[in-house]
Amino acid sequence: MASWHADFNVGEWRVSPKLHNISKEGKTVVVKHKSMAVLVSLADANGDVVSRDDIMDMVWPRMAVTDDVLTQSIVELRKAFNDDAKHPKFIETIPKVGFRLLASVSQISEDQAQKSLFPTDGSKHADRGLPKQGFFHAATVLLFIVFALWFLLGKEENVRRPVITVEETPTMVVLPFVNLSDDPDTDYFSDGLSDEIRNLLSETGGLKVIGRASSFAFKGKNEDLRVIGSTLGVQNVLEGTVRTTGDQVRVTAQLIDVSDGTQVWSGNFNRTMTDIFAMQDDIAAAIIAALHVNIGMAPTRGRPTESLEAYTLFLKAKASIHPKETRSAESNLKAAIELDPDFAEAYELLAWVYWNQVAEVIAPLEAQALTVAAATEALSRNPDLVFARALHLSSSGEANSFLEILQAYEQAVFRQPYNQAAHSALIFDLVECGYLQEALSIAKRSVEIDPLSLAANSDLIHVLYATGQTAEAEALLKVFEELSPIAANWIRGDWSLAAQQDDIAIAHYEAHLRQHGLPSGWVRETVTAARNPATGQAYLDRRIPQIIASMPQEDAHGWRQSLNKWYLLFGFADRHIELIFDYEMAPIIWSTADELVFDATVFRHLGFTAHPRYLEIAQSLGIVDIWDQRGAPDFCKKLDGQWVCE
């Protein structure tokens, strides 16, 4: 009857498992995650007795906990329902056996569901502890994101999950630690420390940790922890402070259960800077123990460098990485490497800095050479750096096949679930190779891990569009507009141009340019002239180089990629394919050709993959070889030994 995801009624009470609460007549009572799981298990029994052992197996599987935890959950549920253990109306104790639910269980009616989706009484939000102004709009946006992500990632097709499938994985977010040191410019250290702990916890099996972009969205905002938990869909929030005095570091941290605000764990750590890595290990181990996560061995940070000054520069670099603001990160990493030439992780991060600049700051081939050099140095010092290995294989041309590159990024994503760059690279390669459904799965997982990440949401929007799920792509783009209206405008422009809605496309392109402080008068003229099927291609051949020359020099490559896509969007597929062949095409080597193939595959409904020359492109880039090794892409099949695509 009940489901972990769907709301249901227990007597006159509405039970909302996803929200961890029960409600009746405007009153809402928050229930702890495990207590809610107990309630669902009793509801699934439909009035039958459920033994203590069965509940323990369903709610605390393979966990070393005492029978008292179940008793505490029953007490909490009775308190929530205002039930009396001696004269129960909801939960009855069957001595020496277990428990049963006395109140009737029923599905939510359609009228109730509509009232839930479109409430008319605003009073129910009055006691949620939200700030009156300031962050209210941001919180509303974030809550809308949660709803949209639930729609995109969690919708079920007429499937009701039994209670035994309740996800037992503890979920948490690590908020940026607050810097209590006298120097506010040392925020990078407190940020970096919380980031390092987050990465450690992310590598722990049996624990889901929200990614960096989402946790840093709350930096400096004294937000209600219940709002943070609800927005990010987590049970627990880790917050803390960092104070440095000379070579002394003091960290105070606490783990809070957001359902009721109780403190799950807290700790104070006073160490010297030389013990900073061990302290990170100790904090992670304490949290894992507090959450009863069953693992063979607690993760360890190790000592990436013996130079604390080099490590400080490493943290500074991590705090400043952005495609167009990489000079600071690059210089800090080079300084760290000068202090410790064996600092492998600094070389790995430097490789990512160069890789992250492609199409934004420097041309692909230049970025490729720099990435290869840094990744090579990293691997020579630590061959186990999975991301450095993936960057090296995808940049150097030394991989035996395209498949080896895909496997390297898959391994990086598996070993470093917090690594957004690895996710994006894997998604790019999967789309380019035609494995759109696999890319969609990775993109959804990436957003689930880091729901407020611009990169993760952008990846998912493009893959949803590529797979023809335009309604879902549109829903997520509305969310994305709140995160990055500038980028969203250009995406909407491309979609509108492909749909021949030129006036709408022009409006979005012009808004994008104005937001960047760039001239926009050329857009209408260009779109209007390019739409002519007889002369549009020749016009674009003349006009695009002029537009690129008028843009800031450091943005030339990005504009070239964006505008070359217009050939395809205006229906000149032959010319788009000619441009692909104009660039160097070879298996396992970066080039602008890869970017053009990715863009065209996203818009494959315009005829790219069905084009007679598509297989020639796929052969030149080594994509056909990977089909032969890994299996057919989503839109091709092999007939009589020949690949046929649509």
N, C-alpha and C positions, 0 to 999 in steps of 0.2 A: 504494500500500500504506500509506504513512505519512500522517499528518495533523498539521497544526500543533497541533490541539487534543487529539487522542486519543493516549493512551499506546500504545506498541508495543514489541516485543522486537527486539533486535539480538543474535543469538546467545543467550547466557544473561543478557544485560543487559536491564533494563527501562528504556526511554527515556520520560521524562515531559516533553514540550516545554513545557507550561504552567508547570511548576515549575522548568524550566531545570536538570534533573539526570538522571543515569543511576544505576541502583542494581542491586545483586546481592548476595544472601546477607547482607543487613543493612548493606552498605556503600553509602553514597550519595556521589556526586561531583557538585558543582555545575559547570555548564557555562555559559559566557557566552551571551548572547542570540544573537549572530551565529553563534557556533560551533554552537549548537543548530540554527539555520536551515540551516547547511551540512550538518549530519548528516541533517536531514529531507530535504534535496534529494538526497542520496546514497541514502537509503532509498527515496525515491520512484522512483528509477531501477531498483530491483529487480535489482541486480547488474550493470547496464550501466554503461559508462563515461560520466561526466559531464564535459564540457569545463570548463576554467577559466573561459572566457568565459560559458558558460551559468550556472555557479554565481554568478559576479559579477553577472550580470544579474538573477538571482533574489534574491540575498541583499543586494546593494548597488545596487539599481536607481537609475540617474540620479545616482549619488553619485560625487564626485571623490575616489576612493581608489586607492591603488596595489595592485598584485598581492600585495604583502607581507601585507596583512590576511588574505587567504585562506590563505596559507602559515601564518600565526600560528594561525588557527582549526584547520587540520589538525593542527598540532603540539599544540594544546590537546586536541583530540579523541583523538589517539593517547595522550597522557599520561593522559587520563581512563580509556581502555580498557586502559591498561598494554600498549599495542601497540608493536611494534618496526618502525620504518620499513624496515629491511633485510630482516626476515623477518615481514612483516605477516600478521596473522590477521583484521584488521578493515578497515583502509583501505589500499588499494594505490595507489601513485603510478604513473601512466602517463606516462612522460617526454614532455614537449612537448605533451601532450594534456590530461590532467586527472586525475581520481581515480575509483575505484569502491569500493563497499562489498563486502567479501568475505564477511562473516558474513551468515547468513540473516536475513531480516526477516519477522516474523510479527505477527499481531494478538494482543492480550491475550485470553487465554481467560477464560471466565466465572468460573472458580475463582480465577484471579489477580485479577480485578477485585473479587471479594468479599473476598479477603484484604486488598486495598488499602483498601477501604472500612471493613472491620472488623478492624484488626490486633489480634493477640493478644500481640505482643511489644512491650512499651513501651520496649525498649532503643534503638530506632532514633531516639528523640528526644534521646538523652543528650548528643549533641555539638552541639546547635544554638545553644548560647550564650545560652539563655534565663535570665533571672534566677530565682533559686530561689523567691522569694515576691514579695509586693507586687504587681507589675504582671502576674504570671502569669495571674491571672483575667482581667484586661482584655485581655491578648494573646489568651487563648483565645476570649474573646467576639469580638474583631476577626477572628480567623481563621475563626470560625463565620460571621461576616458575609460574608467572602470566599466561603466555600462557598455560602452562601445566594444571594449575588448571582450567582455562577457558574450556579447552578441556575436563577435567574430570568431572567438576561440572556444567558447564553451557551449555553443548551441548544440542540442542533441536532436536527432531525427527520430522522434517517437520511441526513444529508448529510455526505460526507467531502470536506473541502476539499483540493485539491492544494496542493503546497508553494508554488506561485507566488502564492498568496493570503496568504502570511505577512505579517502587519501589520508594516510597516517604520517606522511612526511611533514615534519615541523617546518613552518615558514617564518622568515624573519627579514628585517631590513636593518642594516647598520647605518645609522645616521652619522653624518660628519661630526667627529668629536670637536667640542668647543675649545678653542685656544684660550687658556687662562694666563698665558705668559705675558710679561710686560710688553713685549714687542708684537704688535698686531701683524707685522710683516712675516711672522713665522707660522701663519695659518697653514702654509704648505706642509708643515711637519705634522700638525694635528690631523689635517686632511689625509695626508699620506699614511699615517699610522692607522686610521680607521679603514682606509682603502686596503692596506696590507692585511688587516684582520679579516675584512670582507672576502678578499681573495682566498685566504686560508680556509675560511668556513665554506666558501663556494666549492672548494675541491673535496669537501667531505661528502661521501655518499650518505643518502638518507636525510639531507637537509637542503631545503630550497632557500637561497639567499637572493634577494632582489639586487639588481645591478646598480652601478655607480651613478648613472645619469638620474635615475629615479630617486635614489637616496639623497643626492645633492640638490634635488629640486626643493628640498626642505631646509637647506642650509640657511641659518640666520633667521628662520621663521619660527617663532615660539608657538608651533601648531599643536593642537590637541592630539595626543597620541592615538586616540580612537579614530580621528579623521585620517591620520597617516595609515593606520592599519587597514581601515576600510578602503581607502583610495588604492593602496598597493596590494590589497588582498592577502595580508599577512597576519599571523597570530601574535608575533613577538617583535618588539622594537628594541634594539640595542642603542643606547645613548651614553655619552661619556664626556669627560673633560681631560685635557692634557695641560700640564704645567711643567715648563722646563726652567731650571735654575742652574746655570753653569753646566756641569756634566750630569746633573741629576734630572730624572724624569719621573713625574708623578702622574699616574693615570687612574682615574676613578670612573668606573663603568657600571651600568645596571641594565638588566634585561627585564622588560616589562611585558606582561600579558595584556594586550590591548582590549580584550573582551571585558575585563573588569578593573584594569589598572594595577593589578597585583604585581609585586616584584618577584620575578622568578629567580633572579640571581643578582648579586652585586659583588663588587670586589675593588680593592684599592691596591695599587701596585707602585712601589717606590723602588726604582732601580737606577743604576748608572747608565749612561748612554751605551757603554760597552755591552750591556745586557739587553739592549732594545729588541733583538731578534728573539731571544728566549722569552721575553715578556709577551711578545705577540703570540708565541706558541702557548704560553700559559693561559692567556685570555681566551684563545680559541678552544683550548682543551676544557676550560671551566664551563664555557657556554655549551659545548657538546654534551658534557656530563649533566648539566642542568636540564637540558632538553631530552635527556635519555635517548640520545641518538646512538644506535648500536653500530659501531665500526670496529674494525680489527685493531687499528692503531690511529691515534690522533694525528692530524696533519702537522707538519713542522715547517717553519719558514726556512730553517737553515741559516747559514751566514753567507750571503751573496758577496760580501766584501769585508775585508778587515779594516777598511778605512771608513771611519764614521763621517768624515768630511765628504768622501765620495758618495756615501749613501745619502747624505743630506742633499747633495746636488742632484742625485737620482730622483729623490722625492720632489725637488723643485721642478725638474723636467716633467715628471708625471703630471704635475699640477698645471702646466702651461701648454700642454699639447693641444693644438688646434691647427687645421690645415693651413690657415693663413697667418698663424702666429707661431711659427715653428722655430724661428731663429733663437729665441731664448731657450727652448727645450734642447735644440741642437748644441748650443754653446755649453749649456750645463752638463750635458752628457759627455761631450768631448773633454770638458774639464774633469769630470768624474773619472773618465778613462785614463786621463793623464796622471791622476793621483793613484789609480789602481788599474794598471794595464790588463789585469786578469779579471776584471769585473764583467763577467759574461752577460749578466742581465742588462747592464748598461748598453752593451753592444746590441743586444736584442731590441731594446727600446729604441735605440738609434735607428736600427733597420726599419722599425715601424714608423718612426718620424719621417723617414724618406719615402716609404711606401704610402704614407698618409697624405703626401703632398701631390701625388699624381693627379693631373688634370686640374689641380687647384693652384699650384704654384710653379711646378716645373713639368716639363714634358715627360711622357712615360719612359722613353729610353734612358733619359738622364736619371730619373728616379730609380729605374731598374738597376743601373750600374751602382748607384750609391747603396741601394738596399742589399744587393749581392755582397758588396764589400763588408758592410756592417754585420750581416747575417753570418758570413763566413768566419769573421773574427769571433762571434758569439759561439758558434758551434765548435770551433777549434778549442775553446775553453770549457764548454759544457755541451756535449752532444745530446743531452736529454732535453734541451730547450725546444719543445715541440713547435712553438709558434715561429721561432727563428728558423727551424727546419722547413716549415711550410713556406715562409717568405723566401728562403733560399731556393727551394725547388721551383717555385712559381716565377722566380725572377732570373735565374741563372741559365736556364736551358739545359741543366744537367740531369733533369728527371728522365727516367727511361720512357715514360709515357704520361699522357694527360691524367690517366687513372692514378698514377703515383701522387700527383699534385692534389687531386681530390681527396685521396686517402689521407694525405698529410694534413689538410685542413679539417677533415673529419676528426682526426686524432686530436688536433688542437682544440676544436670545439668540445670534444669529449673530456679532455684533460683540464681545460680552462673554460668552464661554462660561463664565466664572467667576461670573457674576451669578446667584446663586440666586434672588433676588427676581424677576428677569425670567422665569426658568423657571417659578416658582410662579404668577405672574400669567398667563402664557401657558397653562399647564395648566388653571387655573381657567376661563378664557374658553373654551377648547376643550371642556371638559366641559359647561359651561353651554350651549354651542351644539350639543352632541350629537356632537362629533367625538372619540369616546372612544378609537378606535384611534390617532389622531394624538396625543392627550394621552398615551396609554400610551407611545408612542415617545419623546416628549419627556421623560416622567418617568423612563424607563429610562436615557436618556442623562444626565439630571441626576444620578441615583444613580451612574452609571458615573464621572462626573467627580468627584463628592464622596460617596463611599460611606458616610461616617460622619455626613453631614448629617441632622439631625432633620427639617428641612423637606423635603428631597429624598425621604427614606424615607417620610415621612407622605404626600406627594403620590402616590408610587408605590403605596402600600398602598390608598389610596382609589380610584385609577384601576383597579388590578387588581380590586378588589371590584366596581366599576361595570361592568367588562367581563365579569363572571361568572367570573373566574379566582380562585375562592375558595381553592383549595388553595395557589396561589402567594401570594395575599394573606396567608393564614394563616402560611405559611413566613416571609415577610418580617416579619410582625407579631411573631413569636417573636424575631427579631433586634432589632426595634424596642424590645421590652420591656427589653432590656439597655441600650439607649440612653436610653429615657425611659419607665420603668414607669408613671408617672402618666398620661401621655397614652395609653399603650397600654391601660390599664384602661378608660378611657372609650370608646375605639374598640370594645373587646371587649363592653362593655355594650351599645352600639348594635347590634352584630351579633347578639348573643344576644337582644335585645328583638325585633328583626326576625324572628328564627327562633322566637319565642314560647318561648324558654328563659328564663323570667322569673327563676328562682332564680339561674341563672348570671349573668344581667344584673345583678341586685341586688347580688350579691357583688362584681362588678367596679366598679359605680358607687360602692358604699360604700367600697371600697378607694381609689378615686380621691379621694373627699372626705376620707377620713382622711389621705391623703398630703398634702393641701392644708391640713390642720388645720381643716376645716369640718365642721359637724354632718352626720351621715349617717342619723339615725333616720327621716327622712321618706321615704327611698327605697322601702322595702318597702311602706309604707302607700300611697304614690302609685302604684307599679307595680300593686299588687293591685287598687286601685280603678279604675285606668284600663283594665285589661284587660277589664272588663265591656263588651260591645259595645253594650248598651242605654243605659248611663249614663256610660261612660268619657269620652266627648267633653265632656259638660257638666261632669264632674268636673275635667278638665284645664283647662277655661276658667276655673274658679274657683281651682284649685290653683297653676297655673303662675305667675300674678302674685304670689301669696303667697310662693312659693319665691324668685323673683327679688328681691323686696323684702327677704328675709332675708339675701341675699348681700352682700358688700362692694360699695359703690356703683360703684367703678371697674370691677367685673366684670359689671355688670348687662347690658350689651349681649351679651357672650359667653354668659352664661347664658340670655338670651332666645333666642339662636340655637340653642343646644344643646337647650333644652327644647321649643321650637316644633317641632323635628324629631320629637318624640315622637308628635305627631298622626299623622304618616305611619307611624311604626314600630308604632303600635298599630292601624293599619288605618283611620284616619279621614282618608283622602286628600282628601275634599271640604273638610274644615275646614282642612287644610294649604294647599289652593289658595285658600281664602277669605283666609287670612292673607297670602298673596302679593299678592292684590289689595288688601289693606288698606294696603300700602305704595305709595309713589309708584313707578310703573313708566313709564319712558320710555327710548327707545333711547339708549345711550351715556351713561347717567348712573348713578353709584353709587346703590345703595339696598340695604336689607335684603332686598328682593325677590330680588336677584341671589344672595344667600347661600342663601336658601330654595330657589331653583331649583337651585343647585349641589348642595345636600344631597339634594334629592329625586331628582336625576338619578343621583347615586351609588347611591341605593336604588331605581332605576327598576324593579327586578323586583317592587316592591310595587304597581306599576300607575300611577305618576305620568305617564310619557310616553304611556301608552295612554288616559289620562283624557280625556273629551270636551272639557274646558276647557284642555288642555295647549296646543293650537295658538293659543288666544286669548292665553295667557301669552307664547308664543313671538312672536306678532305684536306685542304691546305692548312687549316688550323689544328689538325689532329683530332677533330671531333668525331669523325667517322670511326677512327681507331678505337676510341673509348666506347662507342656504341657496340662495336664488335666484342669488346672485352667485358663491358658492364651491363649491356642490354639496351634495348630500343628506347629512344626518348619518347616523350608523350605524343608527338605528332608524326612519327615515322614508323615504318615497318619494313621488314625485308621480304620481298617477293621474288622467288626464283633466283636467290642469291644477290639481288639488287635492292638497295635502299630506296624507298618511295616515301616522300614527305608531303604533308598537306598543310 
